[in-house]
């Protein structure tokens, strides 16, 4: 199902050209949540996203899937399975955009070092 394009004069990209423009992250001081911010190009068809947050041992400490986001700017609160206070300080945020009919169209990795002095 297609959605209404708000501005017909704007260039909305086809699935194969949909990209992640920016990914950022911040830990919550409680050490139990992570804020992930993603910015996508404008798209003609709603994509699907897979986002994971891994520690330096490649263990997943948070993950989420987004099916057909309506917006290009996403601000997510992710629950951390293991407190950041008890973990190392080196992490990787992985974000993938894909369409079931054509597969992965973009993938980004963000290396992060958080201080271990979270309150």
Backbone bond lengths (Angstrom), bond angles and torsions (degrees), N, CA, C in turn:
res aa  C-N    CA-C-N  psi(-1)  N-CA   C-N-CA  omega(-1)  CA-C   N-CA-C  phi
1 X - - - 1.443 - - 1.524 109.73 -
2 X 1.296 117.86 127.09 1.453 122.41 179.64 1.525 109.69 -86.52
3 X 1.310 115.70 154.56 1.446 119.81 178.79 1.519 109.92 -109.85
4 X 1.316 115.95 161.50 1.452 123.01 -178.62 1.525 109.91 -68.27
5 X 1.317 118.63 126.92 1.456 122.57 176.64 1.525 108.29 -83.94
6 X 1.323 115.88 115.66 1.462 122.06 -172.46 1.517 113.70 -61.04
7 X 1.324 117.87 -36.64 1.456 121.39 -177.54 1.526 108.40 -127.81
8 X 1.330 118.18 98.95 1.459 120.70 -175.86 1.535 114.17 -61.29
9 X 1.343 118.62 -20.43 1.458 120.17 -179.93 1.545 111.83 -85.36
10 X 1.327 117.39 -10.18 1.464 121.81 178.98 1.525 109.98 -78.30
11 X 1.331 116.62 145.94 1.463 120.68 179.97 1.532 109.81 -85.78
12 X 1.328 116.34 107.65 1.455 123.17 176.05 1.514 107.90 -96.55
13 X 1.329 116.39 128.35 1.457 120.68 -173.09 1.522 112.68 -85.19
14 X 1.333 116.46 146.26 1.463 120.40 176.69 1.534 109.62 -70.33
15 X 1.332 117.79 163.59 1.465 121.01 -176.77 1.523 115.03 -49.33
16 X 1.307 118.83 -45.47 1.470 121.23 -176.70 1.526 112.93 -63.67
17 X 1.317 118.20 -19.92 1.465 122.42 -178.55 1.530 114.06 -104.75
18 X 1.314 118.37 1.55 1.462 121.97 179.32 1.530 108.88 -69.55
19 X 1.328 116.77 133.39 1.466 121.49 -174.92 1.528 111.60 -138.25
20 X 1.334 114.22 159.43 1.453 121.97 167.92 1.518 107.15 -85.00
21 X 1.303 117.31 121.92 1.458 121.79 179.90 1.526 109.71 -86.59
22 X 1.343 115.73 -38.10 1.460 120.06 -176.27 1.522 109.44 -154.18
23 X 1.336 115.82 143.09 1.460 121.04 168.32 1.529 107.18 -134.25
24 X 1.321 115.45 137.88 1.463 122.46 177.89 1.519 108.54 -141.41
25 X 1.317 115.52 162.43 1.450 119.15 178.09 1.521 110.70 -152.64
26 X 1.326 114.85 151.68 1.456 122.79 176.02 1.519 108.14 -142.46
27 X 1.352 117.36 137.47 1.458 118.48 175.08 1.526 109.62 -79.29
28 X 1.302 116.34 149.48 1.452 120.87 171.56 1.531 106.42 -81.22
29 X 1.325 118.35 140.54 1.470 119.44 -179.35 1.534 114.49 -56.83
30 X 1.338 117.94 -19.52 1.464 119.39 178.77 1.532 112.51 -73.17
31 X 1.340 117.52 -10.75 1.456 121.49 178.73 1.515 114.08 73.21
32 X 1.341 117.68 5.90 1.461 121.71 -176.89 1.521 113.19 -115.42
33 X 1.320 117.12 -5.10 1.455 121.44 -178.19 1.520 110.09 -138.48
34 X 1.289 114.98 155.49 1.449 122.70 -179.57 1.521 108.09 -133.08
35 X 1.298 116.92 136.09 1.461 121.31 174.96 1.517 107.80 -98.98
36 X 1.325 116.59 123.08 1.464 122.23 177.50 1.521 107.89 -115.81
37 X 1.318 116.08 129.15 1.462 121.72 178.96 1.518 108.34 -117.16
38 X 1.336 116.47 126.26 1.461 121.85 -179.95 1.516 109.28 -127.26
39 X 1.316 115.38 140.91 1.456 121.65 177.37 1.525 107.15 -126.65
40 X 1.333 116.62 122.22 1.462 122.70 -178.40 1.519 110.27 -108.71
41 X 1.316 116.28 158.49 1.457 120.06 170.78 1.532 108.23 -66.84
42 X 1.313 116.58 161.80 1.467 119.98 174.40 1.520 108.69 -65.35
43 X 1.320 117.09 143.61 1.461 119.88 -175.27 1.521 111.39 -131.37
44 X 1.350 114.75 148.65 1.463 121.42 176.06 1.522 111.30 -78.82
45 X 1.322 115.54 -37.40 1.461 121.95 179.43 1.519 108.23 -121.61
46 X 1.312 116.19 141.99 1.461 120.55 -179.36 1.529 110.79 -68.06
47 X 1.334 116.31 126.50 1.463 120.18 -179.99 1.525 111.74 -85.03
48 X 1.314 115.70 -176.57 1.455 122.85 169.94 1.523 106.55 -122.03
49 X 1.332 116.58 148.93 1.458 121.06 -178.62 1.515 110.67 -130.10
50 X 1.319 115.10 144.93 1.463 123.06 172.18 1.520 106.05 -122.83
51 X 1.325 116.30 127.26 1.455 121.30 -178.29 1.523 108.06 -128.71
52 X 1.328 116.38 131.00 1.462 119.20 176.67 1.524 109.85 -137.21
53 X 1.306 114.86 151.49 1.447 123.86 -179.42 1.521 106.26 -123.20
54 X 1.329 116.85 114.58 1.467 121.87 -174.30 1.520 110.66 -116.04
55 X 1.345 115.69 148.41 1.460 119.42 174.32 1.528 109.22 -85.18
56 X 1.327 116.72 -176.61 1.468 119.99 -175.66 1.523 113.16 -69.37
57 X 1.335 117.70 -14.07 1.468 121.73 176.19 1.535 111.27 -93.63
58 X 1.331 116.33 12.83 1.471 123.88 179.93 1.523 112.73 64.90
59 X 1.323 117.50 20.70 1.468 121.70 175.01 1.525 108.36 -84.70
60 X 1.315 116.29 134.76 1.461 120.19 177.91 1.519 108.25 -75.32
61 X 1.343 116.18 123.82 1.462 120.39 176.97 1.528 111.75 -107.40
62 X 1.333 116.93 -13.09 1.469 121.88 173.80 1.524 107.75 -161.14
63 X 1.321 116.01 145.33 1.460 120.41 177.96 1.528 109.77 -153.34
64 X 1.309 115.62 152.79 1.461 120.61 175.43 1.523 109.79 -155.15
65 X 1.313 115.48 154.05 1.462 122.91 174.39 1.517 107.53 -121.66
66 X 1.314 115.81 139.40 1.461 120.58 177.66 1.520 107.23 -122.67
67 X 1.311 115.60 123.24 1.459 121.96 -179.34 1.520 108.57 -105.01
68 X 1.313 116.14 117.29 1.457 124.64 175.38 1.528 114.12 53.21
69 X 1.348 117.27 65.44 1.466 118.81 175.69 1.528 110.15 -64.25
70 X 1.313 116.27 143.41 1.456 120.98 -179.90 1.531 111.86 -87.91
71 X 1.326 116.86 -17.28 1.456 122.21 -176.44 1.530 110.95 -114.90
72 X 1.318 115.95 158.86 1.463 120.44 176.65 1.526 112.10 -91.30
73 X 1.323 117.87 -16.49 1.463 122.28 177.57 1.517 108.42 -110.28
74 X 1.338 115.13 119.58 1.458 120.99 -177.44 1.518 109.53 -118.26
75 X 1.316 116.09 133.06 1.459 123.36 177.49 1.517 105.93 -124.14
76 X 1.345 116.59 107.01 1.460 121.59 -171.80 1.517 111.80 -113.31
77 X 1.316 116.21 143.18 1.462 122.41 170.00 1.524 106.06 -106.12
78 X 1.332 116.04 117.81 1.461 120.80 -177.89 1.528 109.31 -109.56
79 X 1.325 116.30 134.47 1.459 122.13 178.09 1.529 109.21 -82.06
80 X 1.329 116.46 128.84 1.465 122.20 179.96 1.527 108.59 -87.46
81 X 1.319 117.15 126.45 1.468 121.76 -178.88 1.518 112.39 -66.46
82 X 1.326 116.38 -34.29 1.456 121.66 179.07 1.523 106.05 -126.61
83 X 1.312 117.45 131.50 1.451 121.56 -176.35 1.522 111.53 -53.71
84 X 1.311 116.55 137.73 1.459 120.76 176.56 1.518 111.40 -64.55
85 X 1.324 116.72 -21.49 1.460 120.69 178.84 1.524 111.12 -66.66
86 X 1.338 116.53 -27.68 1.457 121.39 -176.62 1.522 112.88 -98.94
87 X 1.287 117.33 3.50 1.468 120.55 -173.79 1.520 110.65 -112.95
88 X 1.310 115.48 177.39 1.458 119.11 175.17 1.521 109.86 -74.77
89 X 1.317 116.94 -179.57 1.463 119.82 -174.68 1.526 113.90 -102.99
90 X 1.330 118.52 -2.54 1.467 122.18 -178.24 1.530 110.27 -103.76
91 X 1.331 115.73 125.03 1.456 121.53 -176.23 1.522 110.29 -136.95
92 X 1.324 114.87 166.35 1.461 121.94 175.02 1.518 108.61 -133.65
93 X 1.320 116.28 129.54 1.457 121.87 172.04 1.522 106.78 -101.41
94 X 1.318 116.37 124.27 1.461 122.61 -178.90 1.528 108.47 -114.65
95 X 1.315 116.90 129.84 1.464 121.40 178.61 1.531 109.29 -131.16
96 X 1.332 115.59 130.38 1.462 121.64 -179.36 1.519 109.56 -127.85
97 X 1.330 116.13 133.40 1.468 122.46 171.98 1.520 106.95 -104.94
98 X 1.318 115.54 133.32 1.467 118.78 176.36 1.522 110.73 -149.20
99 X 1.313 113.30 163.44 1.462 122.92 173.86 1.518 106.27 -124.78
100 X 1.330 118.79 131.29 1.468 120.44 -177.71 1.527 113.22 -53.47
101 X 1.321 117.58 -35.41 1.463 119.94 -175.62 1.536 114.03 -79.68
102 X 1.364 118.38 -21.34 1.471 119.33 -179.39 1.528 113.41 -125.05
103 X 1.311 118.83 -9.39 1.462 121.94 178.97 1.517 113.02 89.18
104 X 1.337 114.88 -158.73 1.467 122.35 -176.56 1.524 110.90 -67.87
105 X 1.340 116.25 133.72 1.465 120.88 176.81 1.526 112.51 -115.70
106 X 1.347 117.70 -19.18 1.463 120.54 176.20 1.523 109.03 -159.78
107 X 1.325 114.82 147.73 1.461 121.21 179.14 1.523 108.14 -147.06
108 X 1.318 116.52 133.01 1.462 121.08 178.63 1.520 110.30 -131.70
109 X 1.327 115.29 144.90 1.456 122.75 174.02 1.517 107.99 -119.71
110 X 1.311 115.85 137.45 1.451 121.60 177.54 1.520 107.68 -125.40
111 X 1.332 117.42 117.75 1.460 121.59 176.25 1.519 108.52 -85.02
112 X 1.333 115.50 136.19 1.456 121.51 -173.99 1.518 109.20 -133.93
113 X 1.318 116.05 138.79 1.465 121.52 171.43 1.521 105.96 -120.78
114 X 1.336 116.01 115.70 1.460 121.48 177.04 1.520 108.91 -102.60
115 X 1.302 117.70 144.64 1.467 118.99 174.38 1.524 109.60 -68.51
116 X 1.306 116.13 145.95 1.469 120.68 179.76 1.518 111.90 -80.54
117 X 1.319 116.99 0.94 1.447 120.93 -177.45 1.520 112.43 -94.73
118 X 1.320 117.22 39.16 1.456 120.46 175.91 1.531 108.11 -69.87
119 X 1.291 117.45 142.68 1.475 120.97 -176.47 1.488 111.27 -82.25
